[in-house]
Amino acid sequence: MSRRRTLSTKKKLALLASAATVAGGGAFVMAATSNAAQSPQTAAESTVCQGLATALGNNQRFIDGQRAAPDAQSEARIANREAVIAQIRVQQEASGCVVGESAQDPQATQPAQTTPPAQAAPPTQTAPPAQAAPPASGQQVCNGSTVTLSGEDGAPAASSNQFPAGTRLKVTNLDNNKSTTVEVTSVSGSCVLLNNAAFEDVREPGKFLIRRAVIEKVG
C-alpha cells in the first residue's frame, strides 16, 4: 500500500513538472511575440512616411541655404524651421516611420537635363542670346513636381524656390480634384511647399504627399 502511494505521488509530481514546463514555454513564446517591436517603415515602404521624409528634407535644405547665405532674418527663419522639423519627427514616430529620415523633393533635386552642344555662331553674330520669358499668368508650371507640407502654421500660404514672394499659385490635387490658391511668402527647397492650412484644403485623409498635382501661376 505504501509503495502504491509513493508511485502515485511520484507520477503526480512528474505530471506537474511537465505541465509547468509546457506552461512556462508557452508564456515565454507569448511574451516574446507580444514584445517583438515592429520595424519602422521607410519612405520607400509607405506613402505617409515618404511625405514626412520629403517635408523634413525640404526644411533641412532651407536651413542649409540660410546658413550658407545668412541675412538679418536668417536666425529667426532657422529657428522656425527647426521647430517644424521637431514636429515632423513627432509625426514620423506616431506614424510608425523611421524618425529623422530625410528625402528631398525629386523635382528640386533632379539633375539638370543634358542638351546637345550648341553650334558655333557665325563670327558676325554679336547679339546676346534671348532670355526665357517668365511663365504667364494661368500657365502650368513645375510639371511632374510632387507637393507636400512645410509643417508651418498660419493662414494658407506657400514657399517656393522658383517664384518670388507675392506670386500666387494654384495647386490642384488630381486624386480628389480639390484645389487651393495661395501666395508665396518665403523660400523653400521645392517648386511649391504648402503650409498646414493650405495643405489641408487639398490633402487626402492620412496622406502627407500629393503625387498627382497641377500647379499653375495665377498672379
FENURLIN-V159014 format. One record per residue. RES is the residue in one small letter. NEAR is the number of other ideal C-beta (glycine too) atoms within 8 Angstrom. Layout:
# FENURLIN-V159014
res-><RES/RES>
near-><NEAR/NEAR>
This chain:
# FENURLIN-V159014
res-><m/s/r/r/r/t/l/s/t/k/k/k/l/a/l/l/a/s/a/a/t/v/a/g/g/g/a/f/v/m/a/a/t/s/n/a/a/q/s/p/q/t/a/a/e/s/t/v/c/q/g/l/a/t/a/l/g/n/n/q/r/f/i/d/g/q/r/a/a/p/d/a/q/s/e/a/r/i/a/n/r/e/a/v/i/a/q/i/r/v/q/q/e/a/s/g/c/v/v/g/e/s/a/q/d/p/q/a/t/q/p/a/q/t/t/p/p/a/q/a/a/p/p/t/q/t/a/p/p/a/q/a/a/p/p/a/s/g/q/q/v/c/n/g/s/t/v/t/l/s/g/e/d/g/a/p/a/a/s/s/n/q/f/p/a/g/t/r/l/k/v/t/n/l/d/n/n/k/s/t/t/v/e/v/t/s/v/s/g/s/c/v/l/l/n/n/a/a/f/e/d/v/r/e/p/g/k/f/l/i/r/r/a/v/i/e/k/v/g>
near-><4/5/6/7/8/8/8/8/8/8/8/8/8/8/8/8/8/8/8/8/8/8/8/8/8/8/8/8/8/8/8/8/7/6/6/6/4/5/4/8/9/10/13/4/6/11/9/12/17/13/13/16/15/16/15/16/13/17/16/10/12/14/11/8/10/12/8/6/5/7/5/3/6/10/7/7/11/11/8/9/12/9/8/12/12/8/9/13/11/8/10/16/9/6/10/9/16/11/8/7/13/8/9/12/15/8/11/12/6/6/3/4/4/4/5/4/4/5/4/4/5/5/4/4/6/3/4/3/4/4/4/4/5/4/6/7/6/6/8/6/12/9/5/4/13/11/14/16/13/14/11/9/5/7/4/9/15/14/13/14/8/6/9/5/7/6/11/11/17/10/18/12/15/8/7/7/6/9/10/11/8/12/10/16/7/8/7/13/13/14/12/15/16/17/16/12/11/15/12/7/10/15/12/8/4/4/10/13/12/14/7/6/12/7/15/11/14/9/5>
